[in-house]
Amino acid sequence: MRLGKPIWWLLPGVFSLIVFAYLLTLVQTEAAGRAYAAYGGIYIAASLVWLWAVESVRPDRWDIAGASICLIGAAVILWGPRG
């Protein structure tokens, strides 16, 4: 809204949050926290894509490094060996 975009620009964000909330209900209860933690890494990376594609602000090397660390963390949470 601060960018002067029409109100319908909010719809993709609202829709994606609804889809995420629904998909989280499909995860087994004992793994829901893990799925939510992994979602954080994906959310950060998607935010940088939004920053670049919609707001026309190119992420710098620190943005990319931070998002990479988050995605690596999400991968460890999702696929790390469990006992």
C-alpha positions as CSV (number, residue, x, y, z in Angstrom):
1,M,0.0,0.0,0.0
2,R,2.9,2.3,0.7
3,L,4.1,1.9,-2.9
4,G,0.8,3.2,-4.2
5,K,-0.3,-0.2,-5.6
6,P,-4.0,-1.1,-5.8
7,I,-5.5,-3.1,-2.9
8,W,-5.7,-6.3,-5.0
9,W,-1.9,-6.5,-4.7
10,L,-2.5,-7.8,-1.2
11,L,-4.3,-10.9,-2.5
12,P,-1.3,-13.0,-3.4
13,G,0.2,-12.5,0.1
14,V,-3.1,-13.3,1.8
15,F,-3.6,-16.3,-0.4
16,S,-0.1,-17.7,0.2
17,L,-0.6,-17.4,4.0
18,I,-4.0,-19.2,3.8
19,V,-2.4,-22.0,1.7
20,F,0.5,-22.2,4.2
21,A,-1.8,-22.4,7.2
22,Y,-3.9,-25.1,5.5
23,L,-0.8,-27.2,4.5
24,L,0.5,-26.9,8.0
25,T,-2.7,-28.7,9.2
26,L,-1.8,-31.7,7.0
27,V,1.6,-32.2,8.8
28,Q,1.7,-34.9,11.5
29,T,1.5,-33.2,14.9
30,E,4.9,-34.2,16.1
31,A,6.5,-32.7,13.0
32,A,4.5,-29.5,12.8
33,G,7.0,-27.4,14.7
34,R,9.8,-28.7,12.4
35,A,7.8,-27.8,9.3
36,Y,7.1,-24.3,10.7
37,A,10.8,-23.8,11.5
38,A,11.7,-24.9,7.9
39,Y,9.0,-22.5,6.6
40,G,11.0,-19.6,8.1
41,G,13.9,-20.2,5.7
42,I,11.6,-20.4,2.7
43,Y,9.8,-17.2,3.8
44,I,13.1,-15.3,4.0
45,A,14.2,-16.4,0.6
46,A,10.8,-15.6,-0.9
47,S,10.9,-12.2,0.7
48,L,14.1,-11.4,-1.1
49,V,12.6,-12.5,-4.4
50,W,9.6,-10.2,-3.7
51,L,12.0,-7.4,-2.9
52,W,13.7,-7.8,-6.2
53,A,10.8,-8.6,-8.5
54,V,8.1,-6.3,-7.1
55,E,9.9,-3.5,-5.3
56,S,12.8,-3.4,-7.8
57,V,15.4,-3.4,-5.1
58,R,18.2,-5.8,-5.9
59,P,19.3,-7.9,-2.9
60,D,23.0,-7.4,-2.0
61,R,25.6,-10.0,-1.1
62,W,24.6,-9.9,2.6
63,D,20.9,-10.5,1.8
64,I,21.9,-13.5,-0.4
65,A,24.3,-14.8,2.3
66,G,21.7,-14.5,5.0
67,A,19.0,-16.2,2.9
68,S,21.4,-19.0,2.0
69,I,22.2,-19.6,5.6
70,C,18.5,-19.8,6.4
71,L,17.8,-22.2,3.5
72,I,20.7,-24.4,4.7
73,G,19.2,-24.3,8.2
74,A,15.8,-25.3,6.8
75,A,17.4,-28.2,5.0
76,V,19.2,-29.4,8.2
77,I,15.9,-29.2,10.1
78,L,14.0,-31.1,7.4
79,W,16.5,-33.7,6.4
80,G,18.9,-34.0,9.3
81,P,19.4,-37.6,10.5
82,R,17.1,-38.5,13.4
83,G,17.8,-41.1,16.0
